[in-house]
Amino acid sequence: MKPDASGAQIEAMTQQIAGLGLTPQVIKGEHQTVVAALGQERPGMAETLEIGEGVEKVLPIMAPYKRASLEIKKDRTVVKALGLEVGGVKVAMIAGPCSVESEEQIVSIAKRLKELGATGLRGGAFKPRTSPYSFQGHKEKGLQMLAAAREATGLAIVTEVMAPEHVPMVAEYADVLQIGARNMQNYQLLQAVGDSGKPTLLKRGMSATIEEFLLAAEYILDRGNPHVMLCERGIRTFEDHTRFTLPLATVAYLQEKSHLPVVVDPSHGTGKSSLVASMSKASVAAGADGLILEVHEDPKKAASDGAQTITPAAFGQLMTDCRRVAEAVDRTM
């Protein structure tokens, strides 16, 4: 729309778009309003819309992921949940154990992490494991333990939801719903999380292309939930020196293509605790909007993923180092 387009003109265009069988979406920017017309384009539509009052120009959205595309929304999305803010100037730090083991454990580590600068607490209550014999999590009891940690610290809770029928229960306790790599293309789950309206951390599938990743985000956005964060957690390649390959070019590329904030998971991305600090600094330098890290008081005794988990002391040093990198790229921690 033209910069001086009136509210009545914008409303008239939304009604005209709906009348054409398309879905209108109004995006208000700092200087200009864009009305997206989402759906199947037919010949003559662009010309019909272009003569509307207040319309400056009509442009096609080339990307298949319409709502996630930077073409449709130039201003970057900022996702907020309690004190956690992802997508602004400050690089968000989400940290915690892979699995919630006990209330005492999760409350204790949450207090320590908050002191060290974390703004979000991660912890698995439901754990999708490759082996059926591995620890599967405490489920709802684990969610209650996470809620106790939030009560004690005020940290936003980030935890995974694994099935559509679990969404209402997990949403009752969590501040951010995480969709894991194995569920990135579980479309019923994506839609259920979209319907919940809760902030969502969507992890890239271990063999997914960037277009598939963004189309998965589109499922959530399409249900009217704009609070989506993209998380690069490493992909499967021929390399075997790390658990996965962590492609940090993804961060810059996603920010070229999408307005959604980008989080990096160096813990899963490397599978090695000795590499987490280096890849965290590299992620901040590459422009990541947040990090999600696995931290445990005694990684050797962790119920899951001990090999990629760092100690609170290591997390504290990592925070110090990342602050210096953030300052160099005009960010804060």
N, C-alpha and C positions, 0 to 999 in steps of 0.2 A: 504494500500500500504506500501511497505518498506520505511523506513525513507529516503533513498537515491533515491527513484523512481523519474524518470525524468518527465518533463511536457509532453513529447511525449508519455511516457508509460501510464500516467494517462489519456491522451486524447484517446489513443488506447483502454483502458478499458471502457471508457464511450461509445465509438462507439460500442464496442462488446456487452455491456449491452443493448444498444438501439436495436441492431440487434436481440437480443433475445426476443424483445417485451416488455422489461422492461423500466422503466424511471430512468435514471442515475441522481444522485445528488452528486456533489463534495463538501465535507466539509473539508476545510483546517484548521487543528489544529496547535498548536505551534510547535509540534515535528513530526506530522505525518498527512498524508492526507487519508481520508476515502472516498470511492466511494460507495454510497448507490445505490442498485438496487431495485427499488420499483415496486411492481406488484405481479402477481400470480406466485409463484414458481412451477417449473415443475421438474420431476426427471432428474438428471444429470446436472442441471444448475450449482450447486456449484462446481462440479468437472471440468466443462468446464472453469469456471472463475478462478479457483485456479491455473491453469497452465500458466496464463497470465504473461507476463514479468513485473516485478516490484511488483507483488502481494505477500504480506506476508502471508495472510490467508483469508479465507472466513468464515464469521460467520452469522448465521441466526438472524434476528431481531425478538425477541419473542413477543414484545408488539404489539397489534393491531394498536396502534397509532405510525406509523413509524417515521414521521418527527418530532414529539414532543418528541420522546424517547431519553433518555440519552445514549441508546445503539448506536445511530447513530451520536450523537454529544456530545463529552465529555466536550468541553468548554461551559461554561454557556453563554446564550444569554444576551446581554445588549441592551435594547430598548431606543432610544434617540429621543427626540422631543423638539426642541429649547433648553432651559436650563434644561429640565426634562430628567433625566437618571435613568433608572430602571434596576437593575440587577448587578450593580457594588458594590463597597465597601460602598458607601453612600446610606443610606436608603432614598428613595424618599418620599416626603410629598405632596400629592394632596389634596387640601381643597377648600371649597366653599359652597354656599347654595345649597339645594336640587333643587330649582327652580330659574331660573333667573326671577326677578320680575320687575326690571326697570334698565335702563342704569346707573343711579346714584347709585343704590344699588350695582350692580355688580362691577362697577369700584371702588367704595369706599372700599368694602370688599376685592377686589383683592389687592389694595395698602396696606391695613393693613396686609393681609396674607403674602405678599412678605416680608414686614418688619420683620415678625415673623419667617420667614424661609421656607415658602412653595415654592416649585419649579414647581407646577402645579396647575391650577385653574379648579375645577369642577363646573358644573352648568347645570341644565336641561333646554333645550329649548323645547324638546318634552318629555312629562311626561306620561309614561304608568301607569294608576291608576286603582285600582280594581273597584272603583265606577265610573260610567260615569258622575257623578255630581261633582267629584273632579276637581281641577285645572289641566288642561292638558298641560299648558306651552304656551309660546308666539311663538313657532315654528320659522320660519325664522327670524322674528323680534328679537327673543331671541338670535339667533345665531349672529346677527349683534351687539347686546349688548355685547356678549362675545368677539367678535372681537375688540370692543372698549376697553374692559378691557385688552386684550392682548397688544393693542397699547399703553396703559398707563403704563403697568407694565413689559411687556416682558415675562409674565408667559405663559406656554404652556396650551392650552385649551383642557380639557377632557370633552366630552359631548356625550350623548347617541344618537344613530341612531336606528330607530324602524322598518324601512321597506327598502327593496332593492331599491325601486325607490327614496328614500330619500338620499341614500349614496352620489351621486355626489354633492348635495347641502350642506350636512353637512360637507363633506370632504373639500369643498371650504373654510369653516370658521374654522373648528376644526383642532387641531394638533394631537389629539388622538381620535379615534372613540370608544365609549363604547358600548358594547353589553350587555344589561341587562339580569338579571336572567330569566325573562319570555321569552326571545328570544334566550336562549342558544342553543336550538335545532331548530331554524328557519334556515334551511339549505340554503335556497335561500339568506337570509340576510348574513349568514356566507360567502358564496361564493362571494357575491357582495362586502363585506368588504375586502375579500382576493384579489379580482381583483383591488381594489382601491390602494393597496400598502401602505396605511396609517398605522401608529402604532395603535394597537388595544388593548383595555382592555376588556377581555372576562370574564364576571361574571358567577360563577357557578349557575346552576339552583337550585331552592330551594329544589328539590327532586332528584337531579341528583347524580349518583355515580361518583367516581373519573374517572373511565374508560370512562363513557359517557362525562364527562367534557373534558378530553384530546382528545377524538375523535371529539368533537366539535371544539377544537383548530386545529385539523388536517385538517378540512375543509378549514380553513383560510390559513394554511401553504401550503396545496396542491395546492392553486391557485398562489403560488409563493410569498406570503407575509410572510417574516420571523419575522416581528416586532410584536410579540404577547406576551401579558402579561396575566397571569392567576390571577383571583381575587376571593378569598374566601370571600363570603358575608353572610354566615350562611345558614343553612338548616332547613327544617321543621321537628320537632320531636314531641314526646308526651309532652315535657316540655312547660309550659305556663308562666314561670316567666320572660322570655324575649321574644321579638318579634320572634326571630329565635334562633337556637342554633349555636354558633360560634365554630366550631371544629378546634382548632389550630394545631392539629396533621396533618391536611391537608398540612400545610406549609412544614413540614419536609418530609412528604411522597411524595409530588409533587417534591421536590428537589432531592429525591432519584430516581425518575422515569423519570423526564423531565429536559431539559436544559433551559426551559422557566422561566423567572422571575415570582415571586409570590407576589401579592399584597393582603392586607387584608383590609376589610371594617368593622371596629368595629361599625360604626353607624347603618347600616342595620343589622349587625350581632347580635346586642343586642336590638336595638329599644329604648334604655334608655340612655339619655345623661349622667347620673351619672356613667355609666359603661364604657363609651368610653375611658377615660384616662387609666383605669386599663387594658383593653383589648388591647389598643394600645401598652402599655409597654410590655405586654405579647407577642404580635405579633412580636415586635422587638427582644425580647429574643428568640423566636422560630425560628428566621432567616428570617422573612419577608423582601423582597426587597423594599417594599413600603407600605404606608398606604393611604387610600382615606377616607376623613372625611367630614362630613357635618358641616359647620360653618356659623352662621348668627348673625348679630348685635343684633337682638332681637328675639330669637327662638320662643317665645310665639306668635309673629305676623307673623311667616314664613308662606308662602303660602302652604307649604307641609312639612310633616315630622318634625315638630317642636319638638316633644317629644324626638327625637334621636339626635338633633342638639345642638352643644356647641357654646359658645360665643367666640369671638376673644381672650378675656382675658384667658379663659380656654384653648384655643388652644396654647397660648403662654406658659402657665405653662406645658402643655402636651409636648411641644417641649423640654423644659428644662429637664423634667423627662426622656423623651425618649433618649435624648443625653447621659445621664448617663448610661442607659441600653445598648445603642449601643456601647459605649466605652468598656463595660464589655464583649461584644461578638465580639470585634475587628471590629466594624463598625463605621461609622460616620453619622451625620445627616445634 
